[in-house]
Amino acid sequence: MTLLETVQNDMKEAMKAKDKAKLAVVRQIKSAVMNEQINLGHDLNEDEELAVLAREVKQRKESLSEFKDGGREDLAEATQAELDILASYMPEQMSDEDVDAAVSAAIEKTGASSMADMGKVMGIVSAQTKGRADGKVVADKVKAALSK
């Protein structure tokens, strides 16, 4: 079942359950997926669906951070609830140990020894962790490993 089909079913369930919060998030996901389909001119494959979801998660994480910094706990709570709903559509996230292992393997494979090689390492690790680990976390781990 594609993401769009799953979202359609969840939208129906949210309407029946009168769950306004979930319905709003599911509609936003559907809209983002359909917009991406229009932009690309074809049905999305799994990687493209994952990229749309990751973009939605990233936007909400940025908003959450800004709301917390601005002292807007009411908006922060609502955004966190949206993030929780979005997380249910994402694949299981990698543990820190798994990300560390992927970083180490990429460094070995590329022979990276300094920050100048970060792009090579990130290219490999990003492909392996796509949608399963936050890009910022991956970048921070690569920086830490290369700056030793």
PyMOL commands that set and color helices and strands:
alter all, ss='L'
color gray80, all
select helices_A, chain A and resi 3-17+20-40+46-69+73-87+96-110+115-129+135-146
alter helices_A, ss='H'
color red, helices_A
deselect
rebuild
show_as cartoon
